[in-house]
Amino acid sequence: MNSVLNPYRLMGERGRKGWTGLLILALLTGCSELARDRSRASPAEMPERPIYVLFDNTKAETAGNADWVVDAVGRDPGRITPIVPLPRNPQGETDWDGALSSWGVELVRRGVADVNSLPSSGRITFLDPTNPQDLSKYHVFVVCEPNIAFTPAERRAILEFVHNGGGLFIIANHAGADRNNDGADPPEIWNALFRETGAPRGQLGLWFNRETIRHEDPDVKGDVNDPDVDAVLNGPFGSVRGSIIRSGADMIIDPDVNPTVRGVLFRRGFSPQGRSGVFAALCRWGRGRLFAIGDSSPADDGTGDTSDRLFDGWRDPAGSNRELFLNATVWLAGDAVVDEAPTLIGITPNRARAGRTARLLINARNSHFSPELTTISFGEGVDIERVTVIDEETLTVNISVHAQAAGPRTVEVVTGDEILRVPDGFIIDGA
């Protein structure tokens, strides 16, 4: 943090959230090669350095009576998820506003993760240099109860992310949980992703049943002699007794298709050596990992948008949901490698109109923004009126766009020898 005077420091951590919230509202008005790696380091170890976790909000995760985000500003239908939740160093779960805030806050407070959100305007891509939040910049991608189907390009990007070492946290719900009434529900959205790998049910060995299980407490554990299963059931955040289903679905697993797939938790009455009645499962794909669970209720901490009816499943005594979700997040990060070099991760909003002025919020990671040194450029036809450095990873910029300046623009932020660039990362629409 710079020693210069800035509004975040004057207002304190809670004030930061309100200030930035107002700003954002104003701005936006292969299995075999991995089977050999199953005996890696002790499952009870915390990662040596923070992992980068991205929570999705591009698939209507706040539609209807849901609030599947770690932090947001405002209320439905205008609820907005900042890319970087604020305050950056939350002291308690209520410092962030979302039904998944307990999950995200604990990862940050324990020094395990750097948490970001992919807002509704974001894009799901892999190895796309024009996307500041490309999946290649993260260890783990969390998608909780998607209500908009992934496009074929998005499905390919997610699978390439996993195959190249990323971790995918899959959370479904019961059949018909179509909160935005577009004809797509979470089990089918996820099954479509699985089919993308080929064959009628894909090659991951995971498949959601399209059903509704009303109220159960699955506590039949998978094989703890398997190092991957043990890493989740007895990981660094504690041991898992079981979980909860409050209107959800279960899965079928197929180790003949994917020898790495394992059941982690089964419904009562089902065999832990079996293939059905699976509530939570994991597998490997290429160099990456997947963890899947059949209901969003265990992740819900009961807080968030007050216009929604939320349920505190995170602390439900019938399960060990905190331990399950946090252990699984750490396991998913695995041996994934993410570049630690300074990088831009957010431009909000990411477009403006020719002939107008705009105020933008710029977020970066591992950068060193300085009031004395930092400059920013959007190319010819965009005048920089004012740059305000808030901290070493955050700044705002006021721009004035010429009337004939339409088209994609490369964003470049320079601080001494540090050059952060996103080609075609900002769009200027015609007047």
LINZI-V345897 format. One record per residue. N is the residue number from 1. RES is the residue in one small letter. SS is DSSP state (h for helix, s for strand, l for the rest). OMEGA is omega in whole degrees, -180 to 180 (none if undefined). NEAR is the number of other ideal C-beta (glycine too) atoms within 8 Angstrom. Layout:
N_RES_SS_OMEGA_NEAR ; N_RES_SS_OMEGA_NEAR
This chain:
1_m_l_178_5 ; 2_n_l_179_10 ; 3_s_l_-178_3 ; 4_v_l_177_6 ; 5_l_l_176_4 ; 6_n_l_-174_11 ; 7_p_h_180_8 ; 8_y_h_-176_11 ; 9_r_h_-178_8 ; 10_l_h_-176_8 ; 11_m_h_-177_10 ; 12_g_h_-174_7 ; 13_e_h_-179_11 ; 14_r_h_178_9 ; 15_g_h_178_11 ; 16_r_h_-177_13 ; 17_k_h_-179_11 ; 18_g_h_-179_9 ; 19_w_h_-178_11 ; 20_t_h_177_12 ; 21_g_h_178_12 ; 22_l_h_180_8 ; 23_l_h_-178_11 ; 24_i_h_178_13 ; 25_l_h_179_12 ; 26_a_h_-178_8 ; 27_l_h_-169_12 ; 28_l_h_-179_9 ; 29_t_l_none_4 ; 30_g_l_-163_8 ; 31_c_h_-173_12 ; 32_s_h_-178_6 ; 33_e_h_-180_9 ; 34_l_h_179_13 ; 35_a_h_-180_10 ; 36_r_l_-175_5 ; 37_d_l_-171_9 ; 38_r_l_-178_11 ; 39_s_l_-178_4 ; 40_r_l_-170_7 ; 41_a_l_-176_4 ; 42_s_l_-177_4 ; 43_p_l_-176_12 ; 44_a_l_-177_6 ; 45_e_l_170_7 ; 46_m_l_177_8 ; 47_p_l_-177_9 ; 48_e_l_178_3 ; 49_r_l_-178_4 ; 50_p_l_176_8 ; 51_i_s_-180_14 ; 52_y_s_-175_13 ; 53_v_s_-179_15 ; 54_l_s_177_14 ; 55_f_s_-175_14 ; 56_d_s_168_14 ; 57_n_l_177_14 ; 58_t_l_-173_11 ; 59_k_l_175_11 ; 60_a_l_-180_11 ; 61_e_l_175_15 ; 62_t_l_-179_13 ; 63_a_l_176_8 ; 64_g_l_-176_6 ; 65_n_l_-179_5 ; 66_a_l_179_13 ; 67_d_l_-172_13 ; 68_w_l_178_14 ; 69_v_l_177_16 ; 70_v_l_-179_14 ; 71_d_l_180_14 ; 72_a_l_-180_14 ; 73_v_s_178_12 ; 74_g_l_-178_8 ; 75_r_l_177_7 ; 76_d_l_5_8 ; 77_p_l_-177_3 ; 78_g_l_-177_7 ; 79_r_l_-174_13 ; 80_i_s_179_12 ; 81_t_l_175_16 ; 82_p_l_180_15 ; 83_i_l_177_13 ; 84_v_s_179_12 ; 85_p_l_-179_13 ; 86_l_l_1_11 ; 87_p_l_-178_11 ; 88_r_l_-179_9 ; 89_n_l_-177_7 ; 90_p_l_178_13 ; 91_q_l_180_7 ; 92_g_l_-175_6 ; 93_e_h_-176_11 ; 94_t_h_175_7 ; 95_d_h_174_12 ; 96_w_l_-172_13 ; 97_d_l_179_10 ; 98_g_l_-179_16 ; 99_a_l_177_16 ; 100_l_l_-174_15 ; 101_s_h_179_17 ; 102_s_h_178_12 ; 103_w_h_-177_14 ; 104_g_h_-178_17 ; 105_v_h_-178_14 ; 106_e_h_176_12 ; 107_l_h_-179_13 ; 108_v_h_-177_14 ; 109_r_h_179_9 ; 110_r_l_180_7 ; 111_g_l_-176_6 ; 112_v_l_-169_13 ; 113_a_s_167_12 ; 114_d_s_-170_9 ; 115_v_s_174_11 ; 116_n_s_173_15 ; 117_s_s_172_16 ; 118_l_s_-173_13 ; 119_p_l_-177_12 ; 120_s_l_178_8 ; 121_s_l_-176_7 ; 122_g_l_-179_10 ; 123_r_l_176_7 ; 124_i_l_-178_11 ; 125_t_l_173_10 ; 126_f_l_-179_12 ; 127_l_l_175_7 ; 128_d_l_-175_9 ; 129_p_l_179_7 ; 130_t_l_-178_8 ; 131_n_l_-179_10 ; 132_p_l_-180_10 ; 133_q_l_176_13 ; 134_d_l_-176_11 ; 135_l_h_179_14 ; 136_s_h_179_10 ; 137_k_h_-175_12 ; 138_y_l_174_12 ; 139_h_l_-173_12 ; 140_v_s_176_17 ; 141_f_s_-178_13 ; 142_v_s_175_12 ; 143_v_s_-176_11 ; 144_c_s_175_13 ; 145_e_l_178_12 ; 146_p_l_179_14 ; 147_n_l_171_18 ; 148_i_l_-178_11 ; 149_a_l_172_8 ; 150_f_l_173_13 ; 151_t_l_176_6 ; 152_p_h_179_7 ; 153_a_h_178_7 ; 154_e_h_178_9 ; 155_r_h_179_12 ; 156_r_h_180_10 ; 157_a_h_-180_13 ; 158_i_h_-179_15 ; 159_l_h_176_12 ; 160_e_h_176_10 ; 161_f_h_180_14 ; 162_v_h_-176_15 ; 163_h_h_-180_11 ; 164_n_l_172_11 ; 165_g_l_-179_11 ; 166_g_l_178_13 ; 167_g_s_-179_17 ; 168_l_s_177_15 ; 169_f_s_-174_13 ; 170_i_s_177_11 ; 171_i_s_-179_15 ; 172_a_l_176_15 ; 173_n_l_-176_14 ; 174_h_l_176_13 ; 175_a_l_180_9 ; 176_g_l_178_6 ; 177_a_l_-176_11 ; 178_d_l_-170_10 ; 179_r_l_179_10 ; 180_n_l_173_9 ; 181_n_l_178_5 ; 182_d_l_177_8 ; 183_g_l_-179_4 ; 184_a_l_176_9 ; 185_d_l_-173_13 ; 186_p_h_-180_13 ; 187_p_h_-179_14 ; 188_e_h_177_11 ; 189_i_h_179_15 ; 190_w_h_179_13 ; 191_n_h_176_12 ; 192_a_h_175_11 ; 193_l_h_-180_12 ; 194_f_h_-180_12 ; 195_r_h_-179_11 ; 196_e_l_180_11 ; 197_t_l_179_10 ; 198_g_l_-180_6 ; 199_a_l_-175_8 ; 200_p_l_178_4 ; 201_r_l_176_9 ; 202_g_l_-177_15 ; 203_q_l_179_9 ; 204_l_l_-178_12 ; 205_g_l_179_12 ; 206_l_s_176_15 ; 207_w_s_178_11 ; 208_f_s_171_15 ; 209_n_l_179_9 ; 210_r_l_-174_8 ; 211_e_l_175_8 ; 212_t_l_174_9 ; 213_i_s_-167_14 ; 214_r_s_-171_7 ; 215_h_s_178_6 ; 216_e_s_177_9 ; 217_d_l_-177_10 ; 218_p_l_-177_14 ; 219_d_l_175_10 ; 220_v_s_-172_12 ; 221_k_s_173_12 ; 222_g_l_-174_12 ; 223_d_l_-179_8 ; 224_v_l_173_9 ; 225_n_l_173_4 ; 226_d_l_-174_10 ; 227_p_h_179_9 ; 228_d_h_178_12 ; 229_v_h_-180_15 ; 230_d_h_179_11 ; 231_a_h_179_12 ; 232_v_h_-178_17 ; 233_l_h_-179_14 ; 234_n_s_-175_11 ; 235_g_s_-173_15 ; 236_p_l_180_10 ; 237_f_l_177_8 ; 238_g_s_-177_9 ; 239_s_s_-178_7 ; 240_v_l_175_14 ; 241_r_l_-177_6 ; 242_g_l_180_13 ; 243_s_l_-178_16 ; 244_i_l_169_15 ; 245_i_s_177_16 ; 246_r_s_-171_10 ; 247_s_s_-179_12 ; 248_g_s_-178_15 ; 249_a_l_172_16 ; 250_d_l_-174_13 ; 251_m_s_165_13 ; 252_i_s_175_8 ; 253_i_s_-177_14 ; 254_d_l_179_11 ; 255_p_l_174_11 ; 256_d_l_178_5 ; 257_v_l_-180_11 ; 258_n_l_-177_14 ; 259_p_l_-178_8 ; 260_t_l_-177_14 ; 261_v_l_-179_14 ; 262_r_s_169_14 ; 263_g_s_179_13 ; 264_v_s_176_13 ; 265_l_s_179_15 ; 266_f_s_174_15 ; 267_r_l_178_13 ; 268_r_l_-178_9 ; 269_g_l_178_4 ; 270_f_l_-177_11 ; 271_s_l_176_7 ; 272_p_l_174_10 ; 273_q_l_-176_4 ; 274_g_l_-176_9 ; 275_r_l_-177_8 ; 276_s_l_-177_7 ; 277_g_l_-177_11 ; 278_v_s_178_17 ; 279_f_s_178_15 ; 280_a_s_-177_16 ; 281_a_s_176_14 ; 282_l_s_174_16 ; 283_c_s_174_15 ; 284_r_s_-180_15 ; 285_w_s_-173_16 ; 286_g_l_178_11 ; 287_r_l_-174_10 ; 288_g_s_-172_16 ; 289_r_s_176_13 ; 290_l_s_172_15 ; 291_f_s_-176_16 ; 292_a_s_179_14 ; 293_i_s_-169_13 ; 294_g_l_-179_15 ; 295_d_l_178_17 ; 296_s_l_-176_13 ; 297_s_h_-180_12 ; 298_p_h_-179_15 ; 299_a_h_-175_15 ; 300_d_l_180_13 ; 301_d_s_175_16 ; 302_g_l_179_10 ; 303_t_l_179_11 ; 304_g_l_-178_13 ; 305_d_l_-177_14 ; 306_t_l_176_5 ; 307_s_l_178_5 ; 308_d_l_174_11 ; 309_r_l_-175_4 ; 310_l_l_-172_12 ; 311_f_l_-178_8 ; 312_d_s_175_9 ; 313_g_l_-178_15 ; 314_w_l_-178_14 ; 315_r_l_180_10 ; 316_d_l_-176_10 ; 317_p_l_179_4 ; 318_a_l_-180_6 ; 319_g_l_174_14 ; 320_s_l_-171_11 ; 321_n_h_176_14 ; 322_r_h_-177_12 ; 323_e_h_-178_12 ; 324_l_h_-175_17 ; 325_f_h_-179_12 ; 326_l_h_177_15 ; 327_n_h_-179_17 ; 328_a_h_178_14 ; 329_t_h_179_18 ; 330_v_h_180_15 ; 331_w_h_-178_16 ; 332_l_h_-179_14 ; 333_a_h_174_11 ; 334_g_l_180_11 ; 335_d_l_-180_7 ; 336_a_l_-179_13 ; 337_v_l_177_5 ; 338_v_l_-179_9 ; 339_d_l_-179_7 ; 340_e_l_-178_4 ; 341_a_l_176_5 ; 342_p_l_-178_9 ; 343_t_s_172_12 ; 344_l_s_178_15 ; 345_i_s_-179_12 ; 346_g_s_172_13 ; 347_i_s_-172_14 ; 348_t_s_-10_14 ; 349_p_l_-176_10 ; 350_n_l_175_8 ; 351_r_s_178_8 ; 352_a_s_-178_13 ; 353_r_s_178_11 ; 354_a_l_179_14 ; 355_g_l_-178_7 ; 356_r_l_171_8 ; 357_t_s_180_8 ; 358_a_s_174_11 ; 359_r_s_-173_11 ; 360_l_s_173_13 ; 361_l_s_-179_14 ; 362_i_s_176_15 ; 363_n_s_178_13 ; 364_a_s_177_15 ; 365_r_s_177_11 ; 366_n_l_-180_8 ; 367_s_l_-177_14 ; 368_h_l_-179_8 ; 369_f_l_-178_14 ; 370_s_l_178_11 ; 371_p_l_-177_7 ; 372_e_l_-170_4 ; 373_l_l_-169_7 ; 374_t_s_173_13 ; 375_t_s_-179_9 ; 376_i_s_-178_13 ; 377_s_s_173_9 ; 378_f_l_179_10 ; 379_g_l_-176_7 ; 380_e_l_178_4 ; 381_g_l_177_8 ; 382_v_s_-180_14 ; 383_d_s_177_7 ; 384_i_s_-178_12 ; 385_e_s_-178_7 ; 386_r_s_174_6 ; 387_v_s_178_11 ; 388_t_s_178_8 ; 389_v_s_-180_13 ; 390_i_s_172_9 ; 391_d_s_-173_10 ; 392_e_l_-179_9 ; 393_e_l_-176_10 ; 394_t_s_172_14 ; 395_l_s_171_13 ; 396_t_s_179_12 ; 397_v_s_173_12 ; 398_n_s_-179_12 ; 399_i_s_173_14 ; 400_s_s_-173_8 ; 401_v_s_178_16 ; 402_h_l_-175_10 ; 403_a_l_-177_7 ; 404_q_l_-171_6 ; 405_a_l_-176_11 ; 406_a_l_176_8 ; 407_g_s_178_6 ; 408_p_s_-178_9 ; 409_r_s_173_12 ; 410_t_s_178_12 ; 411_v_s_-179_14 ; 412_e_s_178_9 ; 413_v_s_-175_16 ; 414_v_s_174_11 ; 415_t_s_-175_11 ; 416_g_l_178_7 ; 417_d_l_-177_3 ; 418_e_s_-179_9 ; 419_i_s_178_7 ; 420_l_s_-172_12 ; 421_r_s_172_9 ; 422_v_s_180_14 ; 423_p_s_-180_7 ; 424_d_s_-176_9 ; 425_g_s_-180_14 ; 426_f_s_-176_14 ; 427_i_s_173_10 ; 428_i_s_179_16 ; 429_d_s_-180_8 ; 430_g_l_-178_6 ; 431_a_l_none_7
